[in-house]
Each structure stands twice: as structure tokens, then as C-alpha cells.
Amino acid sequence: MPLPQQELRDRTKVFALRVMRLYRALPHAPDIQVVGKQLLRSGTSVAANHRAAARGRSRQEFAAKIGIVREEADESLFWLELLRDSGFVKPELLEGLLQEAKELTAIFTTSYETAKRKT
């Protein structure tokens, strides 16, 4: 059963806030900061684009915007995996965010596929 829109709206906002907190805690090495900024952009974009999708004026517009949310969630997952695999960030600091990024990617992949079928 799909999650209610308000629950997803809150969940994506909390995800963005958690990404922001992680970014502030990252080591100041130039390579880690570059990856961190990419994560910051994609992680906050999940919430912003989800809000925009909820205001879509048509099914086609909703599908297009949810497609962006799906891409940003998956990109966030990639940057989190890269930080984990770099060895410069303790894996336990990333576990919860990694899990949430996986779940959001799955949710928005399903939403996107459903929306595309209806258009």
C-alpha cells in the first residue's frame, strides 16, 4: 500500500535534514567535501522535488517530477555508498541514511512506474 503523501513529504524532509547534518560532520579533505556537496545537493533535492511532484498539474507532470525524485534518491544512495567505501567515514554513521536512501529509491521507483503506466 502506498504511503500517504504527508508521510512521504515528512520523510523526505527528514532525509534532507539528516543529509545536511552528515555533511557538516564530514572530514574536511577536499575529495570528501566534493562527494559531500554532491550528496547535499541530491539529498535535499529529493524533498524539494517531491513537494513539486505533489503539486503536479497533470499525471504527465507528476510522472516527470517523480522520475526526478527517483533519480535524486538513487544518486544520494550512490554518494552515500561512495562515502562508506572510501574508508574516511565510519560506516555506522551512514547505516541509517543508506537504508533510508534505499527505501526512498524503491518507493519512488514504484511511484514512477505506476504513474508512467497511468499516463
C-alpha positions as CSV (number, residue, x, y, z in Angstrom):
1,M,0.0,0.0,0.0
2,P,1.4,3.4,-0.9
3,L,2.5,5.8,1.8
4,P,0.2,8.8,2.4
5,Q,1.6,11.9,0.7
6,Q,2.1,13.8,4.0
7,E,4.1,10.9,5.4
8,L,6.4,10.9,2.4
9,R,6.6,14.7,2.5
10,D,7.8,14.5,6.1
11,R,10.1,11.5,5.5
12,T,11.9,13.2,2.6
13,K,12.3,16.4,4.6
14,V,13.8,14.4,7.5
15,F,16.1,12.7,5.0
16,A,17.3,16.1,3.7
17,L,17.9,17.3,7.3
18,R,19.9,14.2,8.1
19,V,22.0,14.6,4.9
20,M,22.7,18.2,6.0
21,R,23.9,17.1,9.4
22,L,26.1,14.4,7.9
23,Y,27.6,17.0,5.5
24,R,28.6,19.2,8.4
25,A,30.3,16.2,10.2
26,L,32.3,15.1,7.2
27,P,36.1,15.4,7.2
28,H,37.4,18.5,5.5
29,A,39.6,16.6,3.0
30,P,38.9,18.1,-0.5
31,D,37.8,14.8,-2.1
32,I,35.4,14.0,0.7
33,Q,34.0,17.5,0.6
34,V,33.3,17.2,-3.2
35,V,31.4,14.0,-2.6
36,G,29.7,15.5,0.4
37,K,28.5,18.5,-1.6
38,Q,27.1,16.2,-4.3
39,L,25.2,14.3,-1.6
40,L,24.0,17.5,-0.1
41,R,22.6,18.6,-3.5
42,S,20.9,15.3,-4.3
43,G,19.7,14.6,-0.8
44,T,17.9,17.9,-0.4
45,S,16.6,17.7,-3.9
46,V,14.7,14.6,-3.0
47,A,12.5,16.6,-0.7
48,A,12.2,19.7,-2.9
49,N,11.2,17.7,-6.0
50,H,8.8,15.5,-4.1
51,R,7.0,18.7,-3.0
52,A,6.9,19.9,-6.6
53,A,5.6,16.5,-7.8
54,A,2.7,16.6,-5.3
55,R,1.7,19.9,-6.9
56,G,1.8,18.5,-10.5
57,R,-1.0,19.8,-12.7
58,S,-1.4,16.6,-14.6
59,R,-0.4,12.9,-14.5
60,Q,2.3,13.5,-17.0
61,E,3.8,16.3,-15.0
62,F,3.6,14.2,-11.8
63,A,5.3,11.3,-13.5
64,A,8.1,13.5,-14.8
65,K,8.7,15.1,-11.4
66,I,8.5,11.8,-9.6
67,G,11.1,10.5,-12.1
68,I,13.4,13.3,-10.9
69,V,12.8,12.3,-7.3
70,R,13.7,8.7,-8.1
71,E,16.9,9.8,-9.8
72,E,17.9,12.1,-6.9
73,A,17.2,9.4,-4.3
74,D,19.3,6.9,-6.2
75,E,22.1,9.4,-6.7
76,S,22.0,10.1,-3.0
77,L,22.4,6.3,-2.4
78,F,25.4,6.3,-4.7
79,W,27.2,9.2,-2.9
80,L,26.5,7.5,0.5
81,E,27.9,4.3,-0.8
82,L,31.0,6.1,-2.1
83,L,31.5,7.8,1.3
84,R,31.1,4.4,3.1
85,D,33.5,2.7,0.7
86,S,36.1,5.5,0.9
87,G,37.0,4.4,4.4
88,F,37.1,8.1,5.5
89,V,33.6,7.9,7.2
90,K,32.7,5.4,9.8
91,P,30.2,3.0,8.3
92,E,28.0,3.2,11.4
93,L,27.4,6.9,10.7
94,L,26.0,6.1,7.3
95,E,23.9,2.9,8.0
96,G,20.6,4.7,8.7
97,L,21.0,7.1,5.8
98,L,21.9,4.3,3.5
99,Q,18.9,2.3,4.5
100,E,16.6,5.3,4.1
101,A,18.1,6.1,0.7
102,K,17.4,2.5,-0.5
103,E,13.9,2.6,0.8
104,L,13.1,6.1,-0.8
105,T,14.6,4.9,-4.1
106,A,12.4,1.8,-4.0
107,I,9.3,3.8,-3.1
108,F,9.8,6.4,-5.8
109,T,10.7,3.8,-8.4
110,T,7.4,2.1,-7.7
111,S,5.6,5.5,-7.8
112,Y,7.3,6.4,-11.1
113,E,6.4,3.1,-12.7
114,T,2.8,3.4,-11.6
115,A,2.5,7.0,-12.8
116,K,4.0,6.1,-16.2
117,R,1.5,3.3,-16.7
118,K,-1.4,5.7,-16.0
119,T,-0.2,8.3,-18.5
